[in-house]
Amino acid sequence: MLARSVFILILVTATLRGFAANPAENRAFGAAQESFRGGWWERAEKEFADFAQKYPESQRLPEAILLQAQARLGQTNYAGAIELLSTNRPHAGALTDEYAFWTAEAYFEKGDYVTAADLFARMRNEHPSSPRSLEAAVSEAGARAKLLDWPRVVEALANPDGVFQRAIRSGETNEIAQRGQLLLGEAQFAGKDLAGANAT
């Protein structure tokens, strides 16, 4: 889940509109980003931390902190990622939905599925137009499935007005949608809704 989402974030990062940064700032951010892209998590974390310390007024600071938190996740430092995202979320600006999503993801990777499910649901409800909303719905269902809470898996994925069913009706067939279909079918089967599972 982490690797897939990291590449999505890199694509989003690449399209963020122009930042008025000086050349040294751009170089520092670019070097950290290259370490991140290469999966050198420890180095990327240090370079983004150095960037945040050196350029505290940078427009790219929320992005740098988000990537630093993801680098911590890459090192299984879940508590550190959660602390970094939670502390800085009030200043996340346009990346507030990303901070919320990755906080939930950190709890999931940590194995705290109750908190992860609740945070994914909150993120989905608070940011319905976020590009992450579909993934948050499926990730919430994944966390509920870890808890064997099948009724709430169905609740997260079968609601005709929910983000997941709207995506399916629109023809979404990506990996996230496929994972959601499998989770929904599994939940329906566990609940002995054989007709529903077969249809899914």
C-alpha positions, 0 to 999 in steps of 0.5 A, spaced: 500 500 500 505 504 501 509 503 495 503 504 490 501 511 494 508 513 494 508 513 486 501 517 486 504 522 491 510 523 486 505 524 480 501 529 484 507 533 487 510 533 480 504 537 478 503 542 483 503 549 481 509 554 481 513 555 487 517 562 488 523 559 491 530 561 490 535 556 486 538 553 493 532 552 496 530 548 489 536 544 489 535 542 496 528 540 495 530 536 489 536 532 492 531 530 498 526 528 492 531 524 489 533 520 495 525 519 496 524 517 489 530 512 490 527 509 496 533 511 500 528 513 506 533 514 512 537 519 507 530 522 504 528 523 512 534 527 514 534 531 507 527 533 508 528 535 515 534 539 514 530 543 508 524 544 513 530 547 518 533 551 513 527 554 509 521 554 515 518 560 510 518 556 504 511 554 500 514 547 499 514 546 507 508 542 508 510 538 502 517 537 505 514 535 511 509 530 508 514 526 504 519 526 511 513 523 514 512 518 508 520 517 509 519 515 516 513 510 514 518 507 509 523 505 515 517 503 519 517 509 524 510 509 525 509 513 531 514 518 528 510 519 522 504 520 526 507 525 530 510 529 525 503 529 521 499 531 527 503 536 529 504 540 522 497 538 520 494 545 522 499 548 517 498 543 511 494 548 507 492 544 500 495 538 503 490 537 509 487 531 506 494 528 504 496 529 511 489 526 514 490 520 509 497 518 511 496 519 518 490 513 517 495 509 513 501 510 519 496 507 524 494 502 519 501 500 518 502 500 525 497 495 526 492 499 530 486 498 525 480 501 530 484 508 529 486 507 522 479 505 520 476 511 524 481 516 521 480 513 514 472 514 515 473 521 517 478 523 512 473 521 507 467 525 510 471 531 511 474 531 504 469 528 499 472 531 493 479 529 495 483 524 490 484 520 496 477 519 497 476 512 494 482 510 497 480 512 503 474 508 503 477 502 501 482 502 506 477 503 511 474 497 509 481 494 509 482 496 516 475 493 518 476 487 515 482 486 519 478 486 525 473 481 522 467 487 522 464 485 516 458 489 517 462 495 517 466 493 511 459 492 507 457 499 510 463 502 507 463 499 500 456 497 499 452 504 500 449 506 493 451 513 495 458 512 497 464 514 494 466 507 492 459 505 489 459 511 485 466 510 482 464 503 480 458 506 477 463 510 473 467 505 470 473 505 475 477 499 474 484 501 477 487 496 483 484 500 488 477 499 485 479 491 484 481 491 492 474 494 494 470 489 490 474 483 493 473 486 500 466 487 499 465 480 496 469 477 502 464 481 507 458 479 503 460 472 503 462 472 511 455 475 512 452 469 508 449 474 503 451 469 497 447 472 492 450 479 493 457 476 494 456 472 487 454 479 484 460 483 486 
